[in-house]
Amino acid sequence: MKVILVKDLKSLGKEGEIKEVKDGYALNYLIPKGYALKATEANIKMINEKKKMILEREKKLKEEAIKLKEQIESITINIPVKVGEGDKLYGSVTSQEIAENLKKNNINIDKKDIEIAEPIKKLGRYEVTVNLSYGIKALLKVWVVKE
């Protein structure tokens, strides 16, 4: 019996694939558990429409990520910090502080998506990597200045 997979299955294949399986496996396990549908003309058409919608949504999300990258790379954020003797920082600048400063520019980035190569413990200019979706990375310019 031919079935269309509705969910990814390690042993069988990925969502949207059409597979030939034994009747008992399809009727007693795959279809009742919601892992597959019978491969009828209507179901094949429905799955193809769903694939198109998913591809369009992914394309739109990727375009948004590219726009966000351009927006991030076009700005420079200033982080005022308290300093001691020799312009040494008390502590270091964290990804949380960078994320909060980005929010002030109406850019919502999770602190987990901000990569700081080395701890920022001195005044100056730094470049920080911001990981966006679809493997897109943006370089953010950060100025650490005296408070």
C-alpha positions in Angstrom: 0.0 0.0 0.0 1.3 3.5 -0.8 1.2 6.0 2.0 2.1 9.7 2.4 4.1 10.4 5.6 2.6 13.1 7.7 5.5 13.1 10.2 9.2 12.3 10.1 9.9 8.7 11.0 13.6 7.6 11.4 12.9 4.1 10.1 10.7 5.2 7.1 11.4 8.7 5.8 10.6 12.4 6.0 7.3 14.2 6.1 5.6 14.5 2.6 7.4 11.5 1.1 5.3 8.7 -0.5 6.4 5.2 0.6 5.3 1.7 -0.3 4.6 -0.3 2.9 2.8 -3.5 3.8 -0.9 -3.2 4.2 -0.9 -4.3 7.9 1.8 -1.8 8.9 -0.1 1.0 7.2 -3.6 0.1 8.4 -2.7 -1.0 12.0 0.1 1.4 12.8 0.9 4.3 10.5 -2.6 5.6 9.7 -4.2 5.1 13.2 -1.2 6.8 14.9 -1.4 9.8 12.5 2.0 9.1 10.9 0.7 8.6 7.4 -2.3 9.0 5.1 -3.4 6.7 2.2 -1.8 7.9 -1.0 -5.0 8.9 -2.8 -5.1 11.6 -5.5 -6.8 14.0 -3.0 -4.2 13.4 -0.3 -1.3 13.8 -2.7 -2.7 17.1 -3.9 -3.2 18.3 -0.3 0.4 17.4 0.7 1.7 19.2 -2.4 -0.2 22.3 -1.5 1.1 22.1 2.1 4.7 21.8 0.8 4.2 24.9 -1.4 2.8 26.8 1.6 5.8 25.7 3.8 8.3 26.7 1.1 6.7 30.1 0.7 6.6 30.7 4.5 10.3 29.7 4.8 11.2 32.0 1.9 9.4 34.9 3.6 11.1 34.1 7.0 14.5 34.0 5.3 13.9 37.4 3.6 12.9 38.8 7.0 16.1 37.4 8.5 18.2 39.1 5.7 16.4 42.4 6.4 17.1 42.0 10.1 20.8 41.3 9.3 21.0 44.5 7.3 19.3 46.5 10.1 21.6 45.1 12.7 24.7 45.8 10.7 23.6 49.3 10.0 23.5 50.4 13.7 26.1 50.8 16.4 25.1 50.4 20.0 26.8 52.2 22.9 27.0 50.5 26.3 27.8 52.8 29.2 29.7 51.0 32.0 31.3 51.9 35.3 35.0 51.9 35.2 37.8 51.9 37.8 41.5 52.7 37.7 43.1 52.4 34.3 39.6 52.3 32.6 39.0 48.8 33.8 35.5 47.6 33.8 33.7 46.3 36.9 32.8 42.9 35.6 32.2 42.5 31.8 29.7 43.3 29.2 27.3 40.4 28.7 25.1 39.2 25.9 22.1 40.2 28.1 23.2 43.8 28.1 23.7 43.8 24.4 20.2 42.2 23.9 18.6 44.9 26.1 20.4 47.7 24.1 19.1 46.1 20.9 15.6 46.2 22.3 16.0 50.0 22.6 16.4 50.0 18.8 13.3 47.9 18.4 15.3 44.7 17.6 14.3 41.7 19.6 17.1 39.2 19.8 17.5 36.5 22.4 20.7 36.7 24.4 21.5 33.1 23.5 21.8 34.2 19.8 24.5 36.7 20.6 28.1 35.4 20.4 30.9 37.3 22.2 34.3 36.0 21.0 36.2 37.1 24.1 34.8 38.6 27.3 34.4 42.4 27.0 36.4 43.8 29.9 37.8 47.0 28.5 36.5 50.2 26.9 36.5 50.3 23.1 34.9 49.1 19.9 33.9 45.4 19.5 32.2 43.3 16.9 29.7 40.8 18.1 28.1 38.0 16.1 24.3 37.8 16.1 23.0 34.4 15.0 19.7 34.7 13.1 17.6 32.0 11.6 18.6 29.9 8.5 22.3 30.2 9.3 22.4 33.9 8.7 24.8 35.8 10.9 25.1 39.6 11.4 28.0 41.6 12.8 27.0 44.1 15.4 29.2 47.0 16.3 29.4 47.7 20.0 31.0 50.6 21.7 31.8 50.2 25.4 32.0 53.7 26.9 32.4 55.3 30.3 29.2 55.9 32.2 
